[in-house]
Amino acid sequence: MARKPLIAGNWKMHGVLVDACQLAAGLKAHCRGLDDRDVLVAPPFTVISEVSHILRDTAIILAGQNVCWEGKGAFTGEISPVMLRDAGASAALIGHSERRQLFGESDSLVNRRLKGALQFGLTAILCIGETLEEREANRTLDVLERQLRAGLADVGGAQMSSVVVAYEPVWAIGTGKTATSAQAQEAHAFIRHVLADLFEKDIADQVRIVYGGSVKPTNIDELMAQPDIDGALVGGAALDVESFGRIIHFASSR
Ligand SMILES: O=C(CO)COP(=O)(O)O
């Protein structure tokens, strides 16, 4: 079965209510009638509920930018999977490099969050990626394998239909430097190879692996033409409705 492309926008810490509503309304117009691909947005927690009202009659998927592993409790500053669902989200980003680098989130914390998300019925988008230093030291594949194995520890094959992997090389995030489509394809093929080792080949072949890091209207077509690139996780360009709209409408030659 062919994997359905997924174009996701991570709004990061951008947008108060009025901006978010404007962006969501604009997006709605761009997504009408698109059923051969999934579109997802991850707004800041504070606006998810309002955005979900605006998008209620669309197929656009809503995600949190992070999620706790418990349904409720004494976890000051965290948002639970139950709360995300209550606000209208059905997915969560987990292990984004900004969480790992700026907030010290470890592989084991990422794994805990991922298992919690799955347990409460969310789709988990597991983000992995190497730093520039790691790439220059030829450690890219080792880092990806470690992050994948640790992030997916104790996850069963049957749960993988609710997991998306996002490959985001840290050096390409917000820098304007995109990995070449060949570099991205190499990483994605390797990720699929590790998934086949962790689970079964059939399962690995079903998992969507999306690329993130300076995705723009000008490079989306080439990225999407690669056999193991199943979509994009877009930061900066997802904040502009025209550019995200053009990315969503990538011309698929796969
Ligand atoms: O981190 C990203 C998406 O999660 C990528 O961000 P940019 O598209 O701004 O490089």
The ligand as a Tripos MOL2 file, in Angstrom:
@<TRIPOS>MOLECULE
LIG
   10     9     1     0     0
SMALL
NO_CHARGES

@<TRIPOS>ATOM
      1 O1         11.8820   22.5620   12.9870 O.2       1 LIG1
      2 C1         11.2450   22.5530   11.9460 C.2       1 LIG1
      3 C2          9.8900   21.9750   11.8910 C.3       1 LIG1
      4 O2          9.6010   21.2660   13.0670 O.3       1 LIG1
      5 C3         11.7960   23.1290   10.6920 C.3       1 LIG1
      6 O3         11.8320   24.4960   10.8090 O.3       1 LIG1
      7 P1         12.1880   25.4120    9.5240 P.3       1 LIG1
      8 O4         11.2670   24.9440    8.4070 O.co2     1 LIG1
      9 O5         11.8950   26.8080    9.9530 O.co2     1 LIG1
     10 O6         13.6110   25.1500    9.1940 O.co2     1 LIG1
@<TRIPOS>BOND
     1     1     2 2
     2     2     3 1
     3     2     5 1
     4     3     4 1
     5     5     6 1
     6     6     7 1
     7     7     8 2
     8     7     9 1
     9     7    10 1
@<TRIPOS>SUBSTRUCTURE
     1 LIG1         1 GROUP 0 **** ****
